[in-house]
Amino acid sequence: MGCATTADAATPTWSGLDARDASVLEAPVPAPGALLETVPLDPALSVAGAAGAYRILYSTVDQHGRPAVSTAVVFTPKTPAPEGGWPVVAWAHGTVGLGDDCTPSALPRSGRDDEYLSHWLDQGYVVVGSDYAGLGTPGLMSYLNSVTTARGVVDSVLAAHHMDLPLSPKWAVVGQSQGGGAAVATARWASEFSAGSGLDYRGVVATGTPANVETIVKQAGPDMVVPPELGPMANAYTAYIVAALREARPDLGVDRVLTPAGRAAADKAETSCAADLAGALDGMTVPGFFTAPVTSIPGAIEAIDDFMGVPASGYDRPVFLGVGMQDRDVPPSLTLRFSEKLSANGEDVTLKVYPDSDHSGTVLASMPDSTRFLARAFS
C-alpha cells in the first residue's frame, strides 16, 4: 500500500552488502537488535538531506518466530550532533513488493521520499529505514504482518545504536501506507520490544494508514463488494496479502479458496515489484481471486486478526494520524474509524484531515503538522 521507490525501473545496488543468500543465517543469529554489518551506502541511493549514508545488516525475528536478519539504511543529518546525540526517526516504508529486487535500501528513493526523509534530516533527526525482514534477506517479507514488522522496525533502531554514531536514546517512528500500519504497530509495541535497552520511544506519525484493513480482508470472496473508493492498485494489494498470509499460515490452506488466476497472482506477487504486478493483474478483479469466502476456512478469522490486526489501545506515547480524503489506495474511513477507537479508549491521538490530498500526496501535505507534533513529542 503506497509505492515508495522506483523499484520497477531500477536494478538493485547492494552497496557491497548482499544478504540475499541463506548463508547469512548459517552462523547462530544473535538476539534481536544486534548490528551484524555496516557498509557505506552507494551515493546514488542516498537522499539530498543526508551527510552520511549507511547500509546495515541486523538481527530480528521473522513471522514464524525464528531468528532472522534484515537490512536498513541509516542517514545522518548535515548539522552537528547536539549534546546528548541526534534523536532518531525510524522510517517505515510503503508497498514496494515482496521480491528482493524491490528492496528499498538497494534502490533510488522516489522524489517524494527523498523530500520527506531529507525534511526529517534537516530537522536534526537521524533516519533509520528498515527494509523489513525478507526484502533483500532470506525468506518472504510478511506483508502487513503487524507484530513481525513492528519487531523489525524496533530492532533496526536498536542496531543503529550499536553504530559508531552519536545517537540520543530518544526516537520516534514515521510511516506511510503499508508503513503507516507498520508505524502504528511499532508504536503499540515499541516500549515492550525495546525493554531494557535504554531506548526512549517518543511517538508516531502515520499517513495513509491501513488500520482495520483486516475488516476488508475478511470480506474477501467471489461475491465481495469492493469498496468503490479503491483504485487500480487493489489487485496488487490483494495478491500481496494472499501471498503473505498463505506463507505465514500454511496450516490454513488458503489456496483452497483461490481460483487458478488467484493462485497465479499470489505466486507472481512473491517476486514482482508493485508497479509491475499492478500492470500484470490489470485485467483481474478482487472477487476473481476467490472461489469461496476466505472466512469459510476454519480459523481464518482469528488468523487474519492475529496477522494484520493493530490494537486500538495500549499506546504509551502520542499518535499522529494524517488522512487524505482523496486516497484511492487505503479507504480514508479506515483511518477515521481507527482514530475514533483510539479516542474512545482514551489514547493521545491527533487526527489531521487533508481534504484535497490523495494517498501519496498526504505524506508531504502532512509535514507542517507532523513536524510540530514530533517536536513536542521529543521535548
TORLUM-434028 format. One line per 3 residues: number of its first residue (from 1); their letters; for each residue x, y, z of C-alpha. Coordinates in Angstrom, 3 decimals, always signed. Example, Ala and Ser with C-alpha at 12.3 -4.5 7.8 and 13.67 -1.06 7.14 Angstrom:
1 = as = +12.300:-4.500:+7.800 | +13.670:-1.060:+7.140
//
This chain:
1 = mgc = +0.000:+0.000:+0.000 | +1.741:+3.055:-1.310 | +4.596:+2.546:-3.784
4 = att = +7.669:+4.024:-2.135 | +10.594:+3.701:-4.528 | +11.366:+3.438:-8.203
7 = ada = +11.635:-0.315:-7.657 | +10.202:-1.278:-11.027 | +12.629:+0.848:-13.047
10 = atp = +15.986:+0.038:-11.458 | +18.382:-2.840:-10.856 | +19.218:-3.302:-7.165
13 = tws = +22.568:-1.995:-5.916 | +23.649:-3.831:-2.771 | +26.446:-1.421:-1.716
16 = gld = +28.768:-4.364:-1.058 | +26.312:-5.940:+1.380 | +24.337:-8.611:-0.463
19 = ard = +22.419:-10.569:+2.191 | +20.006:-12.470:-0.061 | +21.701:-15.835:+0.322
22 = asv = +20.686:-18.158:+3.156 | +24.342:-18.400:+4.172 | +23.815:-15.244:+6.263
25 = lea = +21.785:-17.448:+8.606 | +24.331:-20.283:+8.858 | +26.016:-18.900:+11.964
28 = pvp = +23.795:-18.559:+15.038 | +21.845:-15.313:+14.681 | +22.326:-13.091:+17.747
31 = apg = +19.479:-11.811:+19.877 | +17.216:-9.307:+18.084 | +18.627:-5.836:+17.552
34 = all = +22.279:-6.813:+17.104 | +24.321:-4.988:+14.456 | +25.896:-7.572:+12.156
37 = etv = +27.472:-5.461:+9.402 | +27.772:-1.833:+8.314 | +28.832:-0.524:+4.885
40 = pld = +28.699:+2.889:+3.216 | +25.560:+3.218:+1.094 | +26.158:+3.720:-2.614
43 = pal = +25.970:+7.525:-3.087 | +23.381:+7.109:-5.846 | +21.000:+5.664:-3.239
46 = sva = +21.315:+8.444:-0.668 | +18.957:+11.403:-0.209 | +19.613:+15.108:-0.614
49 = gaa = +19.490:+15.907:+3.104 | +21.969:+13.254:+4.243 | +25.574:+13.900:+5.235
52 = gay = +26.330:+10.235:+5.899 | +24.551:+7.203:+4.471 | +24.995:+3.578:+5.514
55 = ril = +23.514:+0.178:+4.818 | +23.360:-2.165:+7.796 | +22.536:-5.816:+8.445
58 = yst = +20.927:-6.616:+11.789 | +19.199:-9.421:+13.661 | +15.460:-9.690:+14.225
61 = vdq = +12.680:-12.313:+14.346 | +10.578:-13.467:+11.396 | +6.859:-14.260:+11.076
64 = hgr = +7.484:-17.855:+12.193 | +9.183:-16.782:+15.420 | +12.591:-17.775:+14.079
67 = pav = +15.840:-15.794:+14.278 | +16.157:-13.708:+11.109 | +18.129:-10.857:+9.604
70 = sta = +17.088:-7.638:+7.934 | +18.781:-4.713:+6.246 | +18.215:-0.999:+6.735
73 = vvf = +19.545:+2.396:+5.708 | +20.885:+4.915:+8.189 | +21.058:+8.567:+7.145
76 = tpk = +22.740:+11.238:+9.286 | +21.979:+14.980:+9.178 | +24.300:+17.679:+7.859
79 = tpa = +24.106:+19.507:+11.182 | +26.419:+18.566:+14.074 | +25.024:+16.246:+16.713
82 = peg = +23.648:+18.164:+19.700 | +24.698:+17.412:+23.244 | +23.215:+14.015:+24.039
85 = gwp = +23.284:+12.909:+20.403 | +20.970:+13.061:+17.414 | +17.402:+11.882:+18.071
88 = vva = +16.256:+9.124:+15.721 | +13.287:+8.831:+13.386 | +12.556:+5.297:+12.154
91 = wah = +11.061:+5.359:+8.653 | +8.559:+2.593:+7.786 | +8.249:+2.363:+4.004
94 = gtv = +5.140:+1.720:+1.931 | +4.411:-1.076:-0.522 | +7.234:-1.871:-2.921
97 = glg = +6.662:-5.612:-3.364 | +7.823:-8.836:-1.747 | +10.725:-9.740:-4.046
100 = ddc = +14.367:-8.992:-3.326 | +14.539:-6.785:-6.421 | +12.138:-4.405:-4.632
103 = tps = +14.410:-3.790:-1.583 | +14.244:-0.053:-0.727 | +17.832:+0.262:+0.540
106 = alp = +19.112:-1.141:-2.755 | +17.171:+1.276:-4.987 | +16.950:+5.033:-5.581
109 = rsg = +14.337:+6.819:-3.468 | +11.334:+8.356:-5.165 | +11.263:+12.133:-5.357
112 = rdd = +8.575:+12.198:-2.684 | +10.536:+10.050:-0.263 | +13.761:+11.945:-0.933
115 = eyl = +11.980:+15.174:+0.003 | +10.265:+13.628:+3.017 | +13.310:+11.903:+4.512
118 = shw = +15.500:+14.940:+3.786 | +12.991:+17.052:+5.700 | +13.472:+14.980:+8.864
121 = ldq = +17.249:+15.111:+8.406 | +17.030:+18.899:+8.056 | +15.149:+18.932:+11.368
124 = gyv = +18.146:+17.274:+13.014 | +16.970:+13.661:+13.192 | +18.931:+10.597:+12.119
127 = vvg = +16.724:+8.476:+9.845 | +16.777:+4.667:+10.136 | +14.782:+2.891:+7.431
130 = sdy = +14.261:-0.858:+7.744 | +13.662:-2.884:+4.598 | +11.676:-5.397:+6.739
133 = agl = +12.894:-8.990:+7.029 | +12.620:-10.891:+3.749 | +13.287:-7.925:+1.448
136 = gtp = +16.865:-8.472:+0.333 | +17.298:-11.121:+3.023 | +16.223:-14.789:+3.212
139 = glm = +12.522:-15.579:+3.470 | +9.401:-13.790:+2.259 | +8.617:-10.327:+3.599
142 = syl = +5.459:-10.732:+5.698 | +3.284:-8.026:+4.135 | +1.050:-6.172:+6.634
145 = nsv = +2.106:-8.501:+9.448 | +1.758:-6.144:+12.396 | +3.854:-7.800:+15.102
148 = tta = +6.649:-9.031:+12.826 | +7.065:-5.664:+11.113 | +6.976:-3.791:+14.418
151 = rgv = +9.675:-6.092:+15.733 | +11.805:-5.423:+12.656 | +11.471:-1.637:+12.935
154 = vds = +12.344:-1.602:+16.645 | +15.306:-3.899:+16.025 | +16.620:-1.577:+13.286
157 = vla = +16.744:+1.275:+15.811 | +18.422:-0.942:+18.395 | +21.023:-1.953:+15.800
160 = ahh = +21.680:+1.655:+14.734 | +22.576:+2.452:+18.338 | +25.460:-0.030:+18.057
163 = mdl = +26.991:+2.017:+15.225 | +29.768:+4.480:+15.970 | +27.366:+7.422:+15.798
166 = pls = +26.356:+9.964:+18.465 | +22.707:+8.949:+18.866 | +20.236:+10.010:+21.523
169 = pkw = +18.138:+7.247:+23.101 | +15.054:+9.278:+22.104 | +13.343:+8.022:+18.962
172 = avv = +10.048:+8.100:+17.084 | +8.581:+6.269:+14.105 | +7.039:+7.687:+10.930
175 = gqs = +5.416:+5.694:+8.137 | +3.231:+5.821:+5.056 | +0.659:+3.295:+3.761
178 = qgg = +1.963:-0.228:+4.467 | +4.480:+1.703:+6.537 | +1.690:+3.673:+8.222
181 = gaa = +0.327:+0.396:+9.507 | +3.850:-0.685:+10.423 | +4.460:+2.603:+12.243
184 = vat = +1.298:+2.336:+14.328 | +2.069:-1.307:+15.132 | +5.593:-0.273:+16.093
187 = arw = +4.127:+2.404:+18.349 | +1.967:-0.177:+20.096 | +4.869:-2.493:+20.925
190 = ase = +7.875:-0.131:+20.858 | +8.425:+0.045:+24.597 | +7.838:-3.695:+25.061
193 = fsa = +10.154:-4.755:+22.239 | +12.930:-2.403:+23.382 | +12.596:-3.051:+27.127
196 = gsg = +15.918:-2.989:+28.933 | +17.777:-1.405:+26.009 | +17.773:+2.176:+27.272
199 = ldy = +15.853:+3.451:+24.246 | +13.271:+6.180:+24.890 | +10.365:+5.884:+22.451
202 = rgv = +8.511:+9.215:+21.999 | +5.692:+8.969:+19.417 | +4.412:+8.029:+15.957
205 = vat = +3.425:+9.778:+12.735 | +1.373:+7.657:+10.312 | -0.228:+8.599:+6.995
208 = gtp = -2.348:+6.528:+4.610 | -2.694:+4.017:+7.436 | -4.405:+0.674:+6.665
211 = anv = -5.554:+0.198:+10.264 | -8.548:-2.139:+10.435 | -7.760:-3.367:+6.908
214 = eti = -8.486:-6.844:+8.250 | -12.187:-5.875:+8.220 | -11.968:-5.675:+4.418
217 = vkq = -9.807:-8.782:+4.057 | -12.362:-10.828:+5.996 | -14.984:-9.879:+3.386
220 = agp = -12.880:-11.383:+0.583 | -14.676:-13.881:-1.624 | -16.319:-14.290:-5.029
223 = dmv = -19.296:-12.145:-4.020 | -17.276:-9.442:-2.291 | -18.394:-5.860:-2.782
226 = vpp = -15.149:-3.962:-3.337 | -15.082:-0.525:-1.663 | -15.801:+1.906:-4.519
229 = elg = -13.001:+4.244:-3.488 | -10.298:+1.629:-4.116 | -8.180:+2.383:-7.168
232 = pma = -6.089:+0.395:-9.670 | -3.634:-0.985:-7.081 | -6.332:-3.097:-5.414
235 = nay = -5.426:-6.264:-7.327 | -1.752:-5.969:-6.424 | -2.530:-5.338:-2.762
238 = tay = -4.824:-8.374:-2.741 | -2.121:-10.558:-4.275 | +0.461:-9.405:-1.737
241 = iva = -1.887:-10.027:+1.191 | -2.806:-13.501:-0.071 | +0.833:-14.417:-0.742
244 = alr = +1.968:-13.254:+2.692 | -0.909:-14.827:+4.595 | -0.543:-18.238:+2.986
247 = ear = +3.224:-18.200:+3.627 | +2.844:-17.201:+7.276 | -0.036:-19.598:+7.915
250 = pdl = +0.349:-22.643:+5.630 | -1.926:-24.540:+8.008 | -4.913:-22.569:+6.703
253 = gvd = -4.608:-23.875:+3.156 | -5.526:-20.510:+1.606 | -5.102:-21.930:-1.899
256 = rvl = -8.314:-23.921:-1.416 | -10.414:-20.748:-1.814 | -8.404:-19.283:-4.715
259 = tpa = -9.211:-19.510:-8.386 | -6.400:-20.600:-10.722 | -5.957:-16.926:-11.581
262 = gra = -5.848:-16.030:-7.882 | -3.174:-18.632:-7.177 | -1.148:-17.433:-10.151
265 = aad = -1.444:-13.838:-8.965 | -0.249:-14.747:-5.463 | +2.656:-16.720:-6.942
268 = kae = +3.640:-13.724:-9.069 | +3.315:-11.438:-6.043 | +6.162:-13.250:-4.299
271 = tsc = +8.702:-11.781:-6.745 | +7.090:-8.896:-8.670 | +7.511:-5.290:-7.562
274 = aad = +4.440:-3.128:-7.120 | +4.025:-1.279:-10.424 | +4.926:-4.383:-12.451
277 = lag = +2.438:-6.505:-10.519 | -0.343:-3.940:-10.871 | +0.183:-3.913:-14.619
280 = ald = +0.267:-7.696:-14.868 | -3.013:-8.018:-12.919 | -4.779:-5.178:-14.731
283 = gmt = -7.457:-7.475:-16.149 | -8.399:-9.073:-12.826 | -10.951:-8.144:-10.188
286 = vpg = -10.599:-8.752:-6.471 | -13.596:-11.145:-6.345 | -11.970:-13.018:-9.245
289 = fft = -9.238:-14.215:-6.883 | -11.664:-16.391:-4.935 | -13.874:-19.436:-5.332
292 = apv = -15.297:-19.183:-1.808 | -15.227:-16.688:+1.086 | -11.916:-16.557:+2.923
295 = tsi = -13.876:-16.880:+6.164 | -15.118:-20.306:+5.040 | -11.666:-21.607:+6.018
298 = pga = -11.740:-22.813:+9.647 | -9.715:-20.479:+11.837 | -9.301:-17.850:+9.117
301 = iea = -10.941:-15.014:+11.067 | -8.647:-15.435:+14.047 | -5.611:-15.902:+11.809
304 = idd = -6.290:-12.697:+9.842 | -6.824:-10.725:+13.045 | -3.581:-12.077:+14.508
307 = fmg = -1.681:-11.405:+11.292 | -2.687:-7.831:+10.479 | -4.730:-6.548:+13.397
310 = vpa = -3.499:-3.382:+15.119 | -4.781:-2.764:+18.660 | -6.729:+0.431:+19.408
313 = sgy = -5.439:+0.624:+22.974 | -2.221:+0.184:+24.910 | -0.223:+3.097:+23.469
316 = drp = +2.167:+4.802:+25.871 | +3.061:+7.788:+23.644 | +1.098:+10.187:+21.388
319 = vfl = -0.193:+9.121:+17.977 | -0.461:+11.345:+14.866 | -2.714:+10.153:+12.033
322 = gvg = -2.824:+12.006:+8.715 | -5.533:+11.101:+6.181 | -6.067:+12.382:+2.649
325 = mqd = -9.724:+12.333:+1.672 | -8.821:+11.673:-1.994 | -6.975:+8.458:-1.042
328 = rdv = -7.817:+5.650:-3.512 | -5.363:+3.110:-2.100 | -6.381:+2.976:+1.570
331 = pps = -10.007:+3.988:+2.206 | -9.965:+7.138:+4.393 | -12.719:+5.606:+6.502
334 = ltl = -10.185:+3.117:+7.916 | -8.092:+5.875:+9.467 | -11.121:+7.844:+10.639
337 = rfs = -12.616:+4.806:+12.398 | -9.265:+3.908:+13.932 | -8.882:+7.438:+15.283
340 = ekl = -12.356:+7.243:+16.802 | -11.477:+3.966:+18.525 | -8.232:+5.388:+19.891
343 = san = -10.059:+8.437:+21.244 | -12.790:+6.292:+22.778 | -10.078:+4.306:+24.562
346 = ged = -8.501:+7.453:+25.981 | -5.411:+7.339:+23.792 | -3.487:+10.539:+22.967
349 = vtl = -4.311:+10.805:+19.241 | -4.021:+13.758:+16.875 | -6.038:+13.381:+13.642
352 = kvy = -5.342:+15.698:+10.715 | -7.534:+15.537:+7.603 | -6.326:+16.797:+4.213
355 = pds = -9.418:+17.202:+2.018 | -7.597:+17.617:-1.308 | -4.746:+15.111:-0.828
358 = dhs = -4.540:+11.623:-2.301 | -2.698:+8.624:-0.864 | +0.809:+9.729:-1.769
361 = gtv = +0.176:+13.463:-1.514 | -0.746:+13.219:+2.157 | +2.881:+12.426:+3.019
364 = las = +4.143:+15.894:+2.102 | +0.891:+17.718:+2.902 | +1.136:+16.499:+6.499
367 = mpd = +4.722:+17.664:+7.083 | +3.995:+21.020:+8.763 | +1.584:+19.364:+11.206
370 = str = +3.678:+16.281:+11.871 | +6.863:+18.329:+12.321 | +5.273:+20.322:+15.135
373 = fla = +3.832:+17.106:+16.588 | +7.213:+15.370:+16.756 | +8.959:+18.461:+18.105
376 = raf = +6.525:+18.390:+21.034 | +6.930:+14.636:+21.449 | +10.707:+14.997:+21.721
379 = s = +10.578:+17.977:+24.088
//
